Every structure is written in structure tokens, then in C-alpha cells.
Amino acid sequence: MKKKHPVKKRDIKERFEEKFKVNEETGCWEWQYSLNIGGYGKFTIGHQTYEVAHRSSYKIYKGEIPKGLLVCHTCDNRICVNPEHLFLGTHLDNNRDCAKKGRTKRVDHPSIGHYKKGCKCDGCKNIFRLSEIGYRLRANEKRKIKRFLADKILND
């Protein structure tokens, strides 16, 4: 009976480095293989499992990612996997970075995603004006209601 030779698994870093090209203009390492539905690179790490390529890049070149943190891009290029363009942050950090760079509709809202009594933005003012005129909103309804809906109710 023939002996089976052990399959030599290629080094993960070696496999990873075959899948991007360096953009000389921006310095981004642009992913050249499959993308997920959000437009981020996909890197296979197991038989049928994958993770977004920029997270793999961070792990390969910088180390583990603490639980609960995201890997965010300084370059705002979803296919970039250059570890020098990546940083760790919370969802709030990512949302603030997004707002600071003008990539969100609610740039002017100081507490992204939450309505606050005393906030000067129209959306928050309208939510609380609704409750003053008799609409009873629970906390979860305040979070879910859309600003345009509040405007529509008040302006009809």
C-alpha cells in the first residue's frame, strides 16, 4: 500500500499576499479576488469559511482583534487590505469617522443613531414635539421612527 504524502498547507500570509495588488497612487493594497455583498474582500480561512479580507490582513500583520472591535479603514476603500490603512475601533468610532468624512446622511447629528431631548437637530426636536402634542412614543419607538415621518406627521 502506498503511503500518502501529507498535504503541505501553504502559509496563510503567503496565500494572502497573492490576492492583492498595490495601488502606487494611493498606497492601498487592493483585493483582486472575490467580494462579499457589501463590497469587501473575502479571504477563505477554512474549508468553507471566510472572513472579510481587511480583518484577515489586520490579524496577519498586526495581531489579534479584541472582541467587540471593528477593523476600520482610514482610506475609505473597501477593497484595501493595507495594514497601515487599518485601525481598530468600536461601532461608535466607525460612525463618527464616517460622519467626519461626510459619508453619512446625518453628519450634523451629534449622537449618531439616537434621539436626545435638548438636541438642536430637526429630527430630535420633532420627535419630542410629537410627544408634547399627545403622541405617546416608547423609547424603542423613538429609536425606530424615521425623521421624515416625524416631519410628515407634524406638517400634515
Secondary structure in CASP SS format (residue, H / E / C, confidence):
PFRMAT SS
TARGET T0000
AUTHOR 0000-0000-0000
METHOD secondary structure of the structure
MODEL  1
M C 1.00
K C 1.00
K C 1.00
K C 1.00
H C 1.00
P C 1.00
V C 1.00
K C 1.00
K C 1.00
R C 1.00
D C 1.00
I H 1.00
K H 1.00
E H 1.00
R H 1.00
F H 1.00
E H 1.00
E C 1.00
K C 1.00
F E 1.00
K E 1.00
V E 1.00
N C 1.00
E C 1.00
E C 1.00
T C 1.00
G C 1.00
C C 1.00
W E 1.00
E E 1.00
W E 1.00
Q C 1.00
Y C 1.00
S C 1.00
L E 1.00
N C 1.00
I C 1.00
G C 1.00
G C 1.00
Y C 1.00
G E 1.00
K E 1.00
F E 1.00
T E 1.00
I C 1.00
G C 1.00
H C 1.00
Q C 1.00
T C 1.00
Y E 1.00
E E 1.00
V E 1.00
A H 1.00
H H 1.00
R H 1.00
S H 1.00
S H 1.00
Y H 1.00
K H 1.00
I H 1.00
Y H 1.00
K C 1.00
G C 1.00
E C 1.00
I C 1.00
P C 1.00
K C 1.00
G C 1.00
L C 1.00
L E 1.00
V E 1.00
C E 1.00
H E 1.00
T C 1.00
C C 1.00
D C 1.00
N C 1.00
R C 1.00
I C 1.00
C E 1.00
V C 1.00
N C 1.00
P H 1.00
E H 1.00
H H 1.00
L E 1.00
F E 1.00
L E 1.00
G E 1.00
T C 1.00
H H 1.00
L H 1.00
D H 1.00
N H 1.00
N H 1.00
R H 1.00
D H 1.00
C H 1.00
A H 1.00
K H 1.00
K C 1.00
G C 1.00
R C 1.00
T C 1.00
K C 1.00
R C 1.00
V C 1.00
D C 1.00
H C 1.00
P C 1.00
S C 1.00
I C 1.00
G C 1.00
H C 1.00
Y C 1.00
K C 1.00
K C 1.00
G C 1.00
C C 1.00
K C 1.00
C C 1.00
D H 1.00
G H 1.00
C H 1.00
K H 1.00
N H 1.00
I H 1.00
F H 1.00
R H 1.00
L H 1.00
S H 1.00
E H 1.00
I C 1.00
G C 1.00
Y C 1.00
R C 1.00
L C 1.00
R C 1.00
A H 1.00
N H 1.00
E H 1.00
K H 1.00
R H 1.00
K H 1.00
I C 1.00
K C 1.00
R H 1.00
F H 1.00
L H 1.00
A H 1.00
D H 1.00
K H 1.00
I H 1.00
L H 1.00
N H 1.00
D C 1.00
END
